[in-house]
Amino acid sequence: MNKKQRYERLRRFTKQLNKERKRQAKQIDILCNDIMSAQREFVDRLGTICFAANFYRSIVGISDSSSLFYVAGKLIKEQLPEASIAIFLRLDENFELHLFEDEKPTTLAKQHLEDYFNTELVDSICKSNKLCALENLLEMGLQVKPNLLNKLSAITIPLAQQGWALGFILIYQWSGNQLVPEQFNNICSVTDGLSRAIARCCVPSHSND
């Protein structure tokens, strides 16, 4: 084997070795990303479990509706401190509204989305029995000043028991930042238990379903 042949052989070997290293490096990157993704998912699930455990521990044994809504609203508000929270409870021909304001002073110019809700809209949201984003609420008849829509992000989370719509949680903010699912995953994890507690304390009518 002459010098030129040895050089070509060495070049091919080096090229193959570099290719193999790149392949291994790519596999390692994929593995690391998978591990990090699994770790983030585990941490998120653990956070949801911890929130649910604390939530249920806080409301267990509460037998009056005022205390139940106060405690539940406070815990939900802690999850979304920048958002406004309201719980709508469905009644026979009307609805009951529970508000959870910031402890910070508010200005007179502050907009309250719940002021735009009427009985027909509340009934439509309850009958839908699903998560409703702002576009869904507008389709159902929510009327908000057009100049406010570009600042508004809103979601409703249903409260139901055995197929009966009890009401819903309204979460909204005027910051212009859109609410994303990750922000209310923890809240969705406790709506079944909260619905049972509401049914036990409030016993709303289901005649309109």
C-alpha positions as CSV (number, residue, x, y, z in Angstrom):
1,M,0.0,0.0,0.0
2,N,1.6,3.3,-1.1
3,K,1.4,6.6,0.7
4,K,-1.5,7.9,-1.4
5,Q,-3.6,4.8,-0.7
6,R,-2.9,5.0,3.1
7,Y,-3.9,8.7,3.0
8,E,-7.2,7.9,1.2
9,R,-7.9,5.1,3.6
10,L,-7.2,7.4,6.6
11,R,-9.4,10.1,5.1
12,R,-12.3,7.7,4.6
13,F,-11.9,6.4,8.2
14,T,-11.8,9.9,9.6
15,K,-14.9,10.9,7.6
16,Q,-16.8,7.8,8.8
17,L,-15.7,8.4,12.4
18,N,-16.9,12.0,12.2
19,K,-20.2,10.9,10.8
20,E,-20.6,8.3,13.6
21,R,-19.8,11.0,16.2
22,K,-22.4,13.3,14.7
23,R,-25.0,10.5,14.8
24,Q,-24.2,9.7,18.4
25,A,-24.3,13.4,19.4
26,K,-27.7,13.7,17.7
27,Q,-29.0,10.6,19.6
28,I,-27.6,12.0,22.9
29,D,-29.4,15.4,22.2
30,I,-32.7,13.6,21.5
31,L,-32.3,11.5,24.7
32,C,-31.4,14.6,26.8
33,N,-34.4,16.5,25.4
34,D,-36.7,13.5,26.1
35,I,-35.4,13.3,29.7
36,M,-35.8,17.0,30.2
37,S,-39.3,16.9,28.8
38,A,-40.3,14.0,31.0
39,Q,-38.8,15.8,34.0
40,R,-40.8,18.9,33.2
41,E,-44.0,16.8,32.8
42,F,-43.3,15.1,36.1
43,V,-42.8,18.4,37.9
44,D,-46.0,19.8,36.3
45,R,-48.0,16.7,37.4
46,L,-46.5,16.9,40.8
47,G,-47.5,20.5,41.1
48,T,-51.0,19.7,40.0
49,I,-51.2,16.9,42.6
50,C,-50.0,19.2,45.3
51,F,-52.4,21.9,44.4
52,A,-55.3,19.4,44.3
53,A,-54.3,17.9,47.6
54,N,-54.1,21.3,49.3
55,F,-57.4,22.5,47.6
56,Y,-59.4,19.4,48.8
57,R,-57.8,19.6,52.3
58,S,-58.9,23.2,52.5
59,I,-62.5,22.7,51.5
60,V,-63.2,19.3,53.2
61,G,-65.8,19.6,55.9
62,I,-67.1,23.1,54.8
63,S,-70.8,23.0,54.9
64,D,-71.9,26.5,54.1
65,S,-71.7,28.1,50.7
66,S,-70.2,31.4,51.7
67,S,-67.2,29.8,53.3
68,L,-66.9,27.3,50.4
69,F,-66.8,30.0,47.7
70,Y,-64.5,32.2,49.8
71,V,-61.9,29.4,50.3
72,A,-62.2,28.1,46.8
73,G,-61.9,31.5,45.2
74,K,-58.9,32.4,47.3
75,L,-57.0,29.2,46.3
76,I,-57.9,29.7,42.6
77,K,-56.9,33.4,42.8
78,E,-53.5,32.3,44.1
79,Q,-52.9,30.3,41.0
80,L,-53.7,33.3,38.7
81,P,-52.8,36.4,40.7
82,E,-52.9,38.7,37.7
83,A,-56.4,37.5,36.5
84,S,-59.8,38.3,37.8
85,I,-61.9,35.4,39.0
86,A,-65.7,35.0,39.3
87,I,-67.8,31.9,40.0
88,F,-71.3,31.9,38.6
89,L,-73.8,29.6,40.3
90,R,-76.9,28.7,38.2
91,L,-80.3,29.2,39.8
92,D,-83.9,28.5,38.7
93,E,-84.4,31.6,36.5
94,N,-81.3,33.6,37.4
95,F,-77.8,33.2,38.7
96,E,-75.6,33.9,41.8
97,L,-72.3,35.6,41.4
98,H,-69.2,35.3,43.6
99,L,-66.3,37.7,43.0
100,F,-62.7,37.4,44.1
101,E,-60.9,40.8,43.8
102,D,-57.3,41.6,44.3
103,E,-56.3,43.1,47.6
104,K,-54.6,45.9,45.7
105,P,-56.7,49.1,45.3
106,T,-58.6,49.2,42.0
107,T,-59.3,52.3,39.8
108,L,-62.7,53.4,38.8
109,A,-61.8,52.8,35.2
110,K,-61.2,49.1,35.8
111,Q,-63.5,46.9,33.6
112,H,-65.5,44.1,35.2
113,L,-66.3,41.5,32.5
114,E,-68.9,39.8,34.8
115,D,-71.0,43.0,34.4
116,Y,-71.6,42.0,30.7
117,F,-73.1,38.6,31.7
118,N,-76.9,38.2,31.7
119,T,-79.1,35.3,32.5
120,E,-79.3,34.1,28.9
121,L,-75.6,34.1,28.5
122,V,-75.0,32.3,31.8
123,D,-77.6,29.7,30.8
124,S,-76.0,29.1,27.4
125,I,-72.5,28.7,29.0
126,C,-73.9,26.2,31.5
127,K,-75.7,24.2,28.8
128,S,-72.5,24.0,26.8
129,N,-70.8,22.3,29.7
130,K,-67.3,22.8,28.2
131,L,-64.4,25.1,28.4
132,C,-65.3,28.3,26.6
133,A,-62.8,30.8,25.2
134,L,-63.6,34.4,24.5
135,E,-64.7,33.6,20.9
136,N,-67.1,31.0,22.2
137,L,-68.6,33.6,24.6
138,L,-69.0,36.2,21.9
139,E,-70.8,33.6,19.8
140,M,-73.2,32.9,22.7
141,G,-74.1,36.6,23.0
142,L,-71.4,38.3,25.1
143,Q,-71.4,41.9,24.1
144,V,-68.2,43.8,25.0
145,K,-67.2,47.2,23.6
146,P,-65.1,46.6,20.5
147,N,-62.3,48.8,21.6
148,L,-61.8,46.5,24.7
149,L,-61.6,43.1,22.8
150,N,-58.0,43.4,21.8
151,K,-57.0,43.8,25.5
152,L,-59.2,41.0,26.8
153,S,-58.5,37.3,27.3
154,A,-61.1,35.1,29.0
155,I,-62.1,31.5,29.7
156,T,-64.9,29.8,31.5
157,I,-64.5,26.4,33.2
158,P,-67.6,24.4,33.8
159,L,-68.9,23.2,37.1
160,A,-71.1,20.1,36.8
161,Q,-72.3,17.2,38.8
162,Q,-73.6,14.0,37.3
163,G,-74.4,15.8,34.1
164,W,-76.1,18.7,35.7
165,A,-74.7,22.1,35.0
166,L,-74.1,23.9,38.4
167,G,-72.4,27.0,37.0
168,F,-68.9,27.9,35.9
169,I,-65.7,29.7,36.8
170,L,-64.9,32.8,34.8
171,I,-61.2,33.7,34.5
172,Y,-60.2,36.9,32.6
173,Q,-57.6,39.6,32.3
174,W,-57.4,42.9,30.4
175,S,-53.5,43.0,30.1
176,G,-53.5,41.9,26.5
177,N,-51.6,38.7,27.4
178,Q,-53.6,35.6,26.4
179,L,-54.5,33.0,28.9
180,V,-52.9,29.7,28.0
181,P,-54.0,26.1,29.1
182,E,-50.9,25.7,31.3
183,Q,-52.2,28.5,33.5
184,F,-55.5,26.8,34.5
185,N,-54.6,23.1,34.3
186,N,-54.4,23.0,38.1
187,I,-57.9,24.6,38.4
188,C,-59.4,22.1,36.0
189,S,-58.0,19.3,38.1
190,V,-60.3,20.2,41.1
191,T,-63.5,21.3,39.4
192,D,-65.1,17.8,39.9
193,G,-64.5,17.9,43.6
194,L,-65.5,21.6,43.8
195,S,-68.7,20.7,41.9
196,R,-69.5,18.0,44.4
197,A,-68.9,20.4,47.3
198,I,-71.2,23.0,45.7
199,A,-73.9,20.5,45.1
200,R,-73.7,19.4,48.7
201,C,-73.8,23.0,50.1
202,C,-76.0,24.9,47.6
203,V,-78.2,22.2,46.0
204,P,-79.1,24.4,42.9
205,S,-82.1,23.5,40.8
206,H,-81.6,21.4,37.6
207,S,-85.0,21.9,36.1
208,N,-83.6,24.0,33.2
209,D,-81.2,21.3,31.9
